[in-house]
Amino acid sequence: MTNFIPTNAEDFKNPKPEHSKMVWSLEHDITIDGNVDMTGCKGVIFKDGGGTIDFGTHDVLFDDVACFDFPYNRKVMDFSKATINDKSTFICGDINLVNFGLVGDGNIEKGTGTDNRNVFLQAQKIYNSSGGNARIDGKGVFMYSLVETTRSPKNIPSNWYVTGTATMTLATDVIVGALPNDLEKYDIINFWNTKNSFLKGGEIVGELRHHDFSKSVSEHNHAIYISSGNVNLTIDTSAREVAGDCIYFKYAPNFIHLNKVTAEKLTKGKFIDDDGVIKTDDRFSYSQKFDVSHEAFDKINGFVFGGGSYSGRFGLDVHEYWAVFYDGSGNFIGRSLVNETYNRVNKPKNCKYIALVIYTPKNWNDLKGTIYAPDYSIGTVIKSKSLIKGLRQGLSNPAPHTTISGCTISEIGRGFRGEKGKPGYGWDVEDGAQNNFNIDLIYVVFHDNLNGDIVLKGCRYITIRKCKFLQSKIQGYTQKNIISINGGYNVVFENNLVQNRTLMMGRANVVTNNELSDVTLHFELENEVFKNHSNAKNVKIETGHKFHKDGVAYIEKSSFIYDRPLDKRSVFYHRYGLNLIYRDVVFDFMGQEFNTTNQKLSQVATANPMLSKGSVDKLQILNVHTKSSLKHKIGLDWPVQDIKRMVCDTSLLIRVGLPRDFKISNGTTNGCLRLMLDNYPDSNQGEFTTATIKDQTINIDDLDLLLRGTHAVQVFKKDVNIVFDNCIVKINTDNPTGNILDLQHNGGTLIKNTNFISKVPGSKMDLNKLKVKPIHLENNKFYNIDFTPRDVDVVLQNTPTLITL
């Protein structure tokens, strides 16, 4: 192409048509003294020839600029005050913003520097309109002033933004910073309806050090804002020190029929078949027709049925339903396959109305469903190296199909002048969260976040893998070390390193193979599963929540070790729920000693009694010692439930839970077996439930001596029947005292096929000491036991033997 060398302002203000499609070599310093209109001068290539064009404060209209060939990191065109006309067009928008007057003289600590706002706003007209690859080269701190942002999906963002297929790259040593302000709502950079875009390199830094908090401490200010409508966006830039969130995702919920799916809108006990015929079926109910012709439904070509709240709960017991489609005249078009709530459902062509078929809920008063058209980003990848000191949050509400990897999230919720933000979580999925699903978190590091690392509410199918939740790294910091995944459905939490945290689980979470140290595991009892083959040290178990206590949770194929004394709360704390199911689990206390004060082994809450749905199948409580001046009050407190194959190296105290038949079998208790049964009545009336002790071994040694002697089995005065079948009771002390049995219950007693064995003669089993109903004893054997039945007892084929073993 032929070169043209402009020499004065007129060459720009009134360009000649013959200079179209030429290389304009900018070799002279030129100050433009009026507006520029290059209409008709198309296809120009502007080339850096060593000069600088200062457009002053004027309006500049470009016409199909071919490209800006500016290879050096210097100012070539000065747009610090000028305006690029919105009608300007560009064929190629690959630009370095420094070439257009960006100045990198800022100071984050002082909150000072040249205001580059106008350069950002003008440059984005070039790269956004042409899908350009924009960048900031070199190094420096590039500050700019912000205004209150507009975030409507239909409104152009108020500050610096990227849209369409444009991309942005910051050099390694580039910082884009915000100048101090008192705004309550700003975004330093906004990604708005992009496709295959990215932000790479450098760092985005807010003005947290100098922000004016006279209006509010927890404000909606963001370093990186990802609006609705982005597709396959990648963020690989760090963010820090913002008076709000480091990275924030927003979606447009479009709640068209907000909380309108209620009891009065449904026909109960009816089902709409796949041919549109209505049939009677008490399991189902169907709704009135809802209009889905709104443009929001058309934009996403479908709808979502869910709740208008953030918790994900809106009154359904079964979160599956069918959609029935009708045309504008109300004629049946078809019926969908079964759908899951909160998932987007496509609507067929010509569909104007839908009806919903749901499973009839237990409580109609709780039903408050919403039909809406959520517009959100999809396929986002967050690879920021660090997100630090977001006063409100670190990373909020990632959209569906987002991957977050290789990031450190720390010091969230903390300002420089003692400010404490709310919610103050490292990663929060909450606002409209039920639409956030299929999110992967991998290789992310959390530490020193004020109110917790993760909180999930209503979201679904979240995977958290190979992350690190570390001890505090900053002296003097205190924080709530909480990982709250219990509010998310079907969350997978695996292969993570967790130190000194409370890990809250629920809603069918699966937690597997994590390295745990000084962690409290909190089970909400909503079908969550915990599996940890090894690497779990000094872990505490806590169950239940006062609001949902009827479900179950599982600990399976897990191993725990304790290499130092624990303090304060018990290792096993059955707080509200009794429905934890243990399957093949080992707790090795490595000789640790527990007492009745600070170092408690276990604790069960006796208030608000409930029926336990929990159980044990192969549980080992090993190498544990208990110490108390009241030895009969110490041991492992446990709920009333079926216990199979438990090895317990201390006394086992069966305490809380409403009356039920239960069995303790195929295990070993190295201590007293005490059925305290706190929630059982003592009425001596009506039919009693039965506690069966079968194929169980009970060992008593010197450490297990009780205040009143060597009781191996003690049953409190409660309405219960007792059965011993094929058990072994061993008294291993050299100085046995008292009575082997201390039975006070109101029901019947059957003891059969059981061996009572004493290390030395002198152990007593004197039934005359008992005030219980006649005991039926059948086919038992007594070794070195002084066995004395009462006249009322039924004794069949029992063998007393006085032989030293």
C-alpha positions in Angstrom: 0.0 0.0 0.0 1.1 3.6 -0.7 2.3 5.7 2.2 0.8 9.0 3.1 2.5 11.3 5.6 0.0 13.7 7.3 1.6 17.0 8.2 -1.2 19.1 9.7 -4.6 19.0 11.3 -6.4 19.5 8.0 -5.2 16.1 6.8 -7.4 14.6 9.6 -10.2 17.1 9.7 -10.9 17.1 6.0 -9.1 14.0 4.5 -9.0 13.5 0.8 -10.8 10.5 -0.7 -7.6 9.5 -2.6 -5.9 8.9 0.8 -8.3 6.0 1.4 -6.7 2.5 1.7 -3.3 4.0 2.3 -0.7 3.7 5.1 -0.8 6.9 7.1 2.7 7.2 8.5 2.4 9.4 11.6 5.9 11.0 11.5 5.0 14.5 12.8 3.6 15.8 16.1 0.2 17.3 15.2 -2.3 19.1 17.4 -5.9 18.8 16.1 -7.8 22.1 16.5 -11.3 20.9 15.5 -13.6 18.0 15.1 -12.4 15.2 12.8 -14.7 13.6 10.2 -13.0 10.9 8.1 -16.1 9.7 6.4 -15.3 8.5 3.0 -11.6 7.9 3.8 -11.9 4.2 4.3 -9.4 1.4 4.9 -6.6 3.5 6.3 -3.7 1.9 8.2 -2.3 4.2 10.8 1.4 3.5 11.3 3.7 4.7 14.0 6.3 6.9 12.4 7.5 8.6 15.6 5.0 11.4 15.8 2.1 12.0 18.2 -1.4 13.1 17.2 -3.1 15.1 19.9 -6.9 15.2 19.3 -7.5 17.6 22.1 -11.1 17.7 23.3 -12.6 17.2 19.9 -14.9 14.7 18.3 -13.3 12.1 16.0 -15.2 10.1 13.4 -13.3 7.2 11.9 -14.5 5.3 8.8 -13.5 1.6 8.5 -10.0 2.0 9.9 -8.1 -1.1 8.6 -5.7 -1.2 11.6 -3.5 0.6 14.0 0.1 -0.5 13.3 1.7 0.8 16.5 4.5 -1.6 17.4 6.0 0.4 20.2 4.7 1.0 23.7 4.3 4.7 23.5 1.6 7.3 23.0 0.8 7.8 19.3 -2.7 9.1 19.4 -3.7 11.1 22.4 -7.3 10.4 23.5 -7.0 11.5 27.1 -9.7 14.2 26.4 -11.0 13.6 22.9 -14.1 11.6 22.0 -14.4 8.9 19.3 -17.7 9.3 17.6 -20.0 6.4 18.3 -20.6 6.1 14.5 -17.0 5.3 13.9 -16.2 1.9 12.3 -13.1 -0.3 12.5 -12.1 -3.3 10.5 -9.4 -4.5 13.0 -9.4 -3.4 16.6 -6.2 -5.1 17.8 -4.7 -2.2 19.8 -2.4 -1.4 22.7 -4.2 1.1 25.0 -0.9 2.8 25.8 -0.7 4.0 22.2 -3.9 6.0 22.8 -2.6 7.9 25.8 -2.9 5.6 28.8 -0.5 6.7 31.6 0.9 4.3 34.1 2.0 6.6 36.9 -0.4 5.5 39.6 0.2 4.6 43.2 -2.1 2.1 44.8 -0.9 2.8 48.4 -1.5 6.6 48.0 -4.6 6.3 45.7 -3.1 8.8 43.2 -2.3 8.8 39.6 -3.4 10.2 36.2 -7.1 9.6 35.5 -7.2 7.4 32.4 -11.0 7.1 32.3 -11.4 8.8 28.9 -8.7 6.7 27.3 -10.4 3.5 28.5 -13.8 4.7 27.3 -12.6 5.7 23.9 -10.3 2.7 23.3 -13.1 0.3 24.0 -15.1 1.7 21.1 -12.3 0.4 18.8 -11.8 -3.1 20.1 -15.5 -3.8 21.1 -16.9 -2.8 17.8 -14.5 -4.9 15.8 -13.8 -7.9 18.1 -10.3 -6.7 18.6 -7.5 -8.2 20.8 -6.8 -5.2 23.1 -3.9 -5.1 25.4 -1.9 -2.9 27.8 1.8 -3.5 27.3 4.8 -2.6 29.4 4.5 -2.0 33.1 2.8 0.6 35.3 -0.2 1.4 37.5 -3.0 2.7 35.3 -5.6 4.5 37.5 -9.0 5.7 36.4 -12.1 7.3 38.0 -15.4 5.4 38.2 -19.0 6.4 38.1 -22.1 4.6 39.5 -22.6 1.6 37.3 -25.6 0.5 35.3 -26.1 -3.2 35.3 -29.3 -3.9 33.4 -28.7 -6.5 30.6 -30.1 -4.0 28.1 -27.9 -1.0 29.2 -24.3 -0.4 28.1 -22.0 -0.5 31.2 -21.0 2.8 32.7 -17.3 2.1 33.1 -14.6 0.1 31.3 -16.1 -3.0 29.6 -15.5 -5.7 27.0 -18.3 -7.1 24.8 -18.8 -9.2 21.7 -15.7 -11.2 20.7 -13.2 -8.6 21.9 -10.5 -9.7 24.3 -8.2 -8.0 26.8 -4.6 -8.8 27.7 -2.6 -7.1 30.5 1.2 -7.4 30.6 2.6 -9.1 33.7 3.6 -5.9 35.4 0.4 -4.0 34.6 -2.0 -2.9 37.3 -5.4 -1.3 36.5 -6.5 0.5 39.6 -9.5 2.6 40.7 -9.1 6.1 42.0 -10.7 6.7 45.5 -14.5 7.3 45.6 -17.6 7.0 47.8 -19.6 5.0 45.3 -21.8 2.1 46.5 -22.0 0.4 43.1 -19.2 0.2 40.6 -17.3 -2.2 38.4 -13.7 -1.7 37.4 -14.1 -3.9 34.3 -17.3 -5.4 33.0 -17.7 -8.4 30.6 -21.0 -7.9 28.9 -22.5 -10.3 26.3 -19.1 -11.7 25.2 -18.4 -14.8 23.2 -15.1 -16.6 23.4 -13.6 -13.6 25.2 -10.9 -13.4 27.8 -9.0 -11.2 30.3 -5.4 -12.3 30.8 -2.4 -11.2 32.8 -1.8 -8.3 35.1 -3.9 -7.3 38.0 -7.1 -5.4 38.8 -6.9 -3.4 42.1 -9.7 -1.5 43.8 -9.5 1.5 46.1 -10.3 -0.2 49.3 -7.4 1.5 51.1 -9.0 4.9 50.5 -12.7 4.2 49.9 -15.2 6.5 51.7 -17.5 4.2 53.6 -19.8 6.9 55.0 -22.8 5.3 53.1 -22.2 1.6 53.8 -19.5 -0.9 54.6 -20.9 -3.8 52.5 -21.2 -2.4 49.1 -21.8 -3.7 45.6 -18.4 -2.7 44.1 -16.6 -5.2 42.0 -13.2 -5.5 40.4 -14.3 -7.9 37.7 -18.0 -8.0 36.8 -19.4 -10.8 34.6 -22.9 -9.9 33.5 -25.5 -12.2 31.9 -25.1 -13.5 28.4 -21.4 -14.3 28.3 -20.4 -17.5 26.5 -17.1 -19.2 27.1 -15.4 -16.4 28.9 -11.9 -16.9 30.5 -10.6 -14.7 33.3 -6.9 -15.2 34.0 -6.2 -11.9 35.9 -5.8 -11.4 39.7 -8.0 -8.9 41.6 -7.6 -7.4 45.1 -8.5 -4.6 47.5 -12.0 -3.8 46.3 -14.8 -2.4 48.5 -17.1 -5.3 47.4 -16.4 -8.5 45.4 -13.2 -9.4 43.6 -15.2 -11.2 40.9 -19.0 -11.1 40.7 -21.3 -12.9 38.3 -24.8 -11.5 37.6 -27.7 -13.0 35.8 -31.1 -11.7 34.9 -33.7 -13.9 36.6 -36.7 -12.6 34.7 -39.2 -13.7 37.4 -42.2 -13.5 35.1 -44.6 -15.5 37.3 -43.0 -14.9 40.7 -44.4 -17.1 43.5 -47.6 -17.8 41.4 -47.5 -21.6 41.5 -49.5 -22.0 44.7 -52.1 -24.3 46.1 -55.0 -22.4 44.8 -53.6 -22.5 41.3 -53.6 -26.4 41.2 -56.1 -29.1 40.6 -55.4 -31.7 43.2 -55.4 -35.5 42.6 -55.2 -35.2 38.8 -52.5 -36.1 36.3 -52.2 -35.0 32.6 -51.1 -37.9 30.5 -48.8 -37.6 27.4 -51.8 -37.4 25.2 -53.3 -34.5 27.1 -56.0 -36.5 28.8 -56.6 -35.7 32.5 -56.7 -38.7 34.8 -57.4 -39.2 38.5 -54.3 -40.0 40.5 -53.9 -38.8 44.1 -50.1 -38.8 43.8 -50.2 -35.8 41.4 -51.7 -32.4 40.9 -51.7 -30.1 37.9 -51.6 -26.3 37.6 -53.6 -23.8 35.6 -52.1 -22.6 32.3 -49.3 -19.9 32.6 -48.4 -17.6 29.7 -44.8 -18.1 28.4 -45.0 -15.8 25.4 -43.0 -13.0 27.1 -39.9 -12.0 25.2 -37.7 -13.3 28.1 -39.0 -16.8 27.5 -38.4 -16.4 23.7 -34.8 -15.2 24.3 -33.9 -18.5 26.0 -36.4 -20.5 24.1 -37.8 -22.0 27.3 -38.4 -21.6 31.0 -37.4 -22.7 34.4 -39.7 -23.9 37.2 -38.3 -23.3 40.7 -38.5 -21.1 43.7 -38.1 -17.3 43.9 -36.1 -17.6 47.1 -32.4 -18.3 47.4 -32.5 -21.4 49.5 -33.8 -23.7 46.8 -36.8 -24.8 48.9 -40.2 -23.8 47.8 -42.6 -26.5 49.1 -42.1 -29.5 46.8 -41.2 -32.8 48.4 -40.2 -34.3 45.0 -38.3 -31.9 42.7 -39.5 -33.5 39.5 -42.4 -32.5 37.3 -43.8 -32.5 33.8 -44.6 -29.5 31.6 -47.7 -29.6 29.4 -47.6 -27.3 26.3 -50.5 -25.5 24.7 -50.9 -23.1 21.7 -52.4 -19.7 21.8 -55.9 -21.1 21.6 -55.3 -23.4 24.5 -55.0 -26.5 22.3 -52.8 -29.4 23.6 -49.4 -29.6 21.8 -47.5 -32.1 23.9 -46.1 -33.0 27.2 -42.4 -33.0 28.3 -40.5 -35.9 29.7 -39.9 -35.7 33.5 -37.9 -32.6 34.4 -35.9 -31.5 37.4 -36.7 -28.2 39.0 -34.4 -25.3 38.3 -33.3 -26.9 35.0 -34.1 -25.0 31.8 -36.8 -26.6 29.7 -37.2 -25.8 26.0 -40.7 -25.0 24.8 -42.0 -26.2 21.4 -42.8 -24.0 18.5 -46.1 -22.2 18.8 -46.3 -22.8 22.5 -47.9 -19.9 24.4 -49.1 -21.6 27.6 -47.8 -24.3 29.9 -49.3 -26.2 32.8 -47.2 -28.1 35.4 -47.8 -31.6 36.8 -46.2 -32.0 40.2 -46.1 -34.7 42.9 -48.7 -33.7 45.4 -46.8 -32.0 48.3 -47.3 -33.0 52.0 -47.9 -29.4 53.0 -49.8 -27.2 50.5 -49.2 -24.1 52.6 -45.4 -24.3 51.8 -45.9 -24.3 48.0 -44.7 -21.1 46.4 -43.2 -21.8 43.0 -42.0 -19.5 40.2 -41.9 -19.8 36.4 -39.2 -17.6 35.0 -36.6 -17.2 32.2 -33.1 -16.9 33.7 -30.5 -15.4 31.4 -27.0 -16.2 32.6 -23.5 -16.6 31.4 -22.3 -20.1 30.5 -18.9 -21.9 30.1 -16.8 -19.4 32.2 -13.3 -20.3 33.3 -11.7 -18.4 36.2 -7.9 -18.9 36.4 -7.0 -15.8 38.4 -3.9 -16.4 40.4 -5.3 -14.6 43.5 -8.4 -12.8 44.8 -7.4 -10.9 47.9 -9.2 -8.5 50.2 -12.6 -8.3 48.6 -14.4 -6.6 51.5 -17.7 -8.2 50.6 -16.8 -11.4 48.9 -14.0 -13.0 46.9 -15.9 -14.8 44.2 -19.7 -14.6 44.0 -22.3 -16.6 42.2 -20.5 -18.3 39.3 -22.9 -19.1 36.4 -23.7 -22.6 35.2 -20.8 -24.6 33.7 -18.1 -22.5 35.3 -14.6 -23.8 36.2 -12.5 -22.1 38.8 -8.9 -23.3 39.0 -5.5 -22.4 40.3 -6.6 -19.5 42.4 -5.8 -18.3 46.0 -8.7 -16.6 47.8 -7.6 -14.9 51.0 -8.3 -12.1 53.4 -11.9 -11.7 52.2 -14.1 -9.5 54.4 -11.2 -7.4 55.7 -10.4 -3.7 55.1 -7.3 -1.8 55.8 -8.8 0.4 58.5 -10.6 -2.3 60.5 -13.6 -2.6 58.2 -15.4 -5.9 58.2 -17.6 -6.8 55.3 -20.6 -9.0 55.0 -21.1 -11.8 54.0 -17.3 -12.0 54.0 -16.9 -15.5 52.3 -14.2 -16.5 50.0 -16.6 -18.1 47.6 -20.3 -17.5 47.9 -23.0 -19.0 45.7 -26.2 -17.5 46.9 -28.1 -14.8 45.0 -30.4 -16.6 42.7 -28.2 -19.6 43.4 -30.6 -22.3 42.5 -29.9 -21.5 38.8 -26.1 -22.1 39.4 -25.2 -25.7 38.6 -22.4 -27.8 37.2 -19.6 -25.7 38.7 -16.1 -27.1 39.2 -13.6 -25.8 41.8 -10.1 -27.3 41.5 -6.7 -26.4 42.9 -8.0 -23.4 44.8 -6.4 -22.3 48.0 -8.4 -20.6 50.8 -7.1 -18.9 54.0 -7.9 -16.1 56.4 -11.4 -15.3 55.0 -13.4 -13.5 57.7 -16.7 -15.4 57.8 -15.8 -18.6 56.0 -14.3 -20.0 52.8 -17.3 -21.4 51.0 -21.1 -21.0 51.4 -23.5 -22.6 49.0 -27.3 -22.1 49.0 -29.6 -23.8 46.6 -27.0 -24.5 43.9 -26.6 -28.0 42.4 -23.9 -30.4 41.2 -20.9 -28.5 42.5 -17.5 -30.3 42.5 -14.7 -29.2 44.8 -11.5 -31.1 44.2 -7.8 -30.8 45.1 -8.3 -27.6 47.0 -6.5 -26.4 50.1 -8.2 -24.9 53.1 -5.2 -23.7 55.2 -4.4 -22.6 58.7 -4.2 -18.9 59.2 -1.1 -17.4 57.6 -1.5 -13.9 59.1 -0.7 -13.2 62.8 -3.5 -11.6 64.7 -6.3 -12.6 62.3 -9.3 -14.4 63.6 -12.0 -15.8 61.4 -14.9 -18.3 61.2 -13.2 -21.3 59.6 -16.3 -22.6 57.9 -16.9 -24.5 54.7 -20.7 -24.6 54.2 -21.5 -26.9 51.4 -24.7 -28.2 53.2 -26.9 -25.7 51.3 -25.9 -27.1 47.9 -27.5 -30.2 46.4 -25.3 -33.1 45.2 -22.0 -31.4 46.0 -18.9 -33.5 45.6 -16.0 -32.6 47.9 -13.0 -34.8 47.3 -9.2 -35.0 47.6 -8.9 -31.7 49.4 -6.6 -30.6 52.2 -8.6 -29.2 55.1 -7.1 -27.7 58.2 -8.9 -26.3 61.3 -12.3 -26.0 59.7 -15.9 -26.8 60.3 -17.1 -28.7 57.2 -20.9 -28.5 57.0 -22.6 -31.2 54.8 -26.1 -31.9 53.7 -28.4 -32.3 50.7 -26.9 -35.6 49.3 -23.3 -34.2 49.4 -20.5 -36.7 48.8 -17.3 -36.0 50.8 -14.5 -38.5 50.0 -10.8 -39.0 50.5 -9.8 -35.6 51.9 -6.8 -34.9 54.1 -8.3 -33.5 57.3 -6.6 -32.0 60.4 -8.5 -30.5 63.3 -11.8 -30.5 61.4 -15.3 -30.6 62.7 -17.6 -32.6 60.4 -21.1 -31.3 60.7 -23.9 -33.5 59.2 -27.2 -31.9 58.4 -28.7 -35.4 58.0 -29.9 -35.0 54.5 -28.5 -38.2 52.8 -24.9 -36.9 52.7 -22.1 -39.4 52.5 -18.7 -39.2 54.0 -15.8 -41.6 53.1 -12.2 -41.1 54.1 -9.9 -44.1 54.0 -7.1 -42.3 55.8 -5.4 -38.9 56.6 -8.1 -37.7 59.0 -6.5 -36.4 62.2 -8.2 -35.0 65.3 -11.7 -34.8 63.7 -14.9 -34.1 65.6 -18.3 -35.4 64.5 -21.4 -33.2 64.9 -24.9 -34.1 63.8 -28.2 -32.5 63.2 -29.9 -29.1 62.8 -32.9 -27.9 64.7 -34.8 -27.2 61.4 -34.3 -30.6 59.6 -33.7 -33.7 61.7 -35.6 -36.5 60.1 -33.1 -37.5 57.4 -30.0 -39.7 57.6 -26.3 -39.3 56.8 -23.5 -41.9 56.3 -19.9 -42.3 57.4 -18.5 -45.2 55.4 -15.1 -46.9 55.0 -13.4 -44.2 57.0 -10.5 -44.1 59.4 -9.7 -41.4 62.0 -6.7 -41.0 64.3 -6.1 -38.8 67.3 -2.5 -37.9 68.1 -3.0 -35.2 70.7 -5.6 -34.3 73.4 -8.7 -32.5 72.1 -10.4 -29.7 74.0 -13.8 -28.1 74.3 -16.6 -29.8 72.3 -16.8 -33.6 72.3 -15.4 -35.8 69.5 -19.0 -37.2 69.0 -21.6 -34.6 69.4 -25.2 -35.7 68.6 -26.6 -32.2 68.8 -30.1 -32.3 67.2 -30.2 -35.4 65.0 -29.6 -39.1 65.9 -29.6 -40.4 62.4 -25.9 -40.9 61.5 -25.2 -44.3 59.9 -21.7 -45.8 60.5 -20.4 -48.5 58.1 -16.9 -49.8 58.4 -15.4 -46.9 60.4 -12.3 -46.8 62.7 -11.5 -44.2 65.3 -8.0 -44.8 66.8 -7.4 -42.5 69.8 -3.8 -43.7 70.2 -4.1 -43.7 74.0 -5.8 -40.3 74.4 -7.6 -39.7 77.7 -11.0 -38.1 78.0 -12.9 -36.8 81.1 -16.2 -35.2 81.9 -15.1 -31.6 81.5 -13.1 -30.2 78.6 -11.9 -33.4 77.0 -15.2 -35.1 76.5 -15.4 -38.2 74.3 -19.0 -37.8 73.4 -22.2 -35.8 74.1 -25.8 -36.4 73.2 -28.5 -33.7 73.5 -31.4 -35.0 75.6 -33.8 -32.2 74.8 -36.4 -32.5 72.0 -36.3 -36.3 71.9 -36.7 -38.1 68.6 -36.6 -41.6 67.1 -33.2 -42.5 65.9 -32.9 -43.6 62.3 -29.2 -44.1 62.6 -27.3 -47.4 63.0 -23.9 -48.9 63.2 -22.4 -51.7 61.2 -18.7 -52.3 61.9 -17.4 -49.4 64.0 -14.2 -49.4 66.1 -13.5 -47.0 68.9 -9.9 -48.0 69.8 -7.1 -47.1 72.3 -9.2 -44.7 74.2 -9.1 -44.0 78.0 -11.8 -42.3 80.1 -11.1 -40.8 83.5 -13.5 -39.4 86.1 -14.1 -39.5 89.8 -17.5 -40.9 88.8 -16.4 -43.7 86.6 -20.0 -44.9 86.0 -20.7 -41.6 84.3 -18.0 -41.8 81.7 -17.7 -43.6 78.4 -19.1 -43.3 74.9 -22.6 -41.8 74.9 -24.6 -43.1 72.0 -28.2 -42.9 70.7 -30.8 -45.7 70.9 -30.2 -47.6 67.6 -29.1 -50.9 66.1 -25.4 -51.4 66.8 -23.7 -54.2 64.9 -20.0 -55.1 65.0 -18.9 -52.3 67.2 -15.6 -52.6 69.1 -15.5 -50.0 71.8 -12.5 -49.6 74.1 -14.5 -47.9 76.8 -17.9 -48.1 78.4 -20.8 -47.8 76.1 -23.7 -45.7 77.3 -26.9 -46.0 75.3 -28.8 -42.8 76.1 -31.0 -40.7 73.9 -33.8 -41.5 71.5 -37.5 -42.4 71.7 -38.4 -46.0 72.6 -37.9 -48.5 69.8 -36.8 -52.1 69.5 -33.1 -52.1 69.0 -30.2 -54.7 68.9 -26.5 -54.5 70.0 -24.8 -57.4 68.3 -21.6 -59.1 67.1 -19.3 -56.6 68.9 -17.0 -56.0 71.8 -17.4 -53.5 74.6 -14.2 -53.1 76.7 -16.1 -51.5 79.6 -19.5 -51.4 81.1 -22.6 -51.6 78.9 -25.1 -49.1 80.3 -28.6 -48.7 79.0 -29.6 -45.3 80.4 -32.4 -44.7 77.9 -32.9 -41.1 78.9 -36.1 -40.6 76.8 -37.8 -43.8 77.8 -40.7 -43.6 80.2 -40.8 -45.0 83.7 -44.5 -45.8 83.9 -44.4 -49.6 84.2 -47.6 -49.6 82.1 -48.5 -50.8 78.6 -46.4 -52.7 76.1 -42.6 -52.2 76.2 -40.0 -52.2 73.4 -37.1 -54.7 73.6 -33.4 -54.2 73.7 -31.6 -57.3 72.5 -27.9 -57.9 73.3 -26.7 -60.7 71.0 -23.3 -62.2 70.2 -21.7 -59.4 72.2 -18.5 -59.6 74.3 -18.2 -57.3 77.4 -14.8 -57.0 79.1 -14.3 -55.4 82.5 -10.8 -54.6 83.8 -9.4 -52.5 86.7 -9.9 -49.2 84.8 -13.6 -49.9 84.5 -14.4 -50.3 88.2 -17.5 -48.3 89.1 -18.4 -46.6 92.3 -20.7 -49.4 93.4 -18.6 -52.2 92.1 -17.8 -54.2 89.0 -21.0 -53.8 87.0 -20.7 -55.3 83.5 -24.2 -54.4 82.6 -26.4 -51.7 84.0 -30.0 -51.0 82.9 -31.8 -47.9 84.3 -35.4 -47.9 85.6 -37.2 -47.6 82.3 -40.0 -49.3 80.4 -38.0 -51.8 78.4 -37.6 -55.5 78.0 -34.0 -56.9 77.9 -32.7 -60.0 76.0 -29.1 -61.3 76.3 -28.4 -64.0 73.7 -25.1 -65.8 73.1 -23.0 -63.2 74.8 -19.7 -63.3 76.7 -19.2 -61.3 79.9 -15.6 -61.3 81.2 -14.4 -59.8 84.6 -10.7 -59.4 84.2 -9.9 -57.6 87.5 -8.0 -59.2 90.4 -10.3 -57.7 93.0 -13.9 -58.0 91.8 -16.5 -56.3 94.0 -20.2 -55.6 93.7 -22.6 -57.3 91.4 -22.0 -58.1 87.7 -25.6 -57.1 86.8 -27.3 -53.9 87.9 -30.8 -54.2 86.4 -33.5 -51.8 87.3 -35.9 -51.8 84.3 -39.6 -52.4 84.4 -39.9 -55.0 81.7 -39.0 -58.7 81.4 -35.4 -60.2 81.2 -34.2 -63.1 79.1 -30.6 -64.3 79.5 -29.6 -67.3 77.3 -26.6 -69.0 75.8 -24.3 -66.6 77.6 -21.0 -67.2 79.3 -20.1 -65.2 82.5 -16.4 -65.5 83.1 -14.2 -64.1 86.0 -10.4 -64.0 86.0 -10.5 -65.0 89.7 -13.1 -66.4 92.0 -15.3 -64.0 93.9 -17.2 -62.2 91.2 -20.9 -62.2 92.1 -24.1 -62.4 90.1 -26.6 -62.2 92.9 -30.1 -61.7 91.5 -31.4 -61.1 95.0 -29.9 -57.7 94.8 -32.2 -56.8 91.9 -35.7 -55.5 92.0 -36.9 -56.5 88.6 -39.5 -59.0 87.3 -38.6 -62.6 87.2 -35.6 -63.3 85.0 -35.6 -66.2 82.6 -32.1 -67.8 82.4 -31.5 -70.6 79.9 -28.4 -72.5 78.9 -25.9 -70.1 80.5 -22.4 -70.9 81.9 -20.7 -69.3 84.9 -16.9 -69.5 85.4 -15.6 -68.4 88.8 -18.9 -66.6 89.3 -21.0 -66.8 92.5 -24.4 -67.2 90.8 -27.4 -66.8 93.1 -30.8 -66.7 91.5 -34.1 -65.8 93.3 -36.9 -68.2 93.8 -39.0 -66.3 91.2 -36.4 -66.6 88.5 -36.7 -69.3 85.9 -33.3 -71.2 85.7 -33.0 -73.8 82.9 -29.8 -75.8 82.1 -27.4 -73.3 83.5 -23.9 -74.4 84.5 -22.1 -72.8 87.5 -18.4 -73.6 87.5 -15.7 -72.6 90.0 -12.6 -73.3 88.0 -9.7 -70.9 87.8 -9.0 -70.2 84.1 
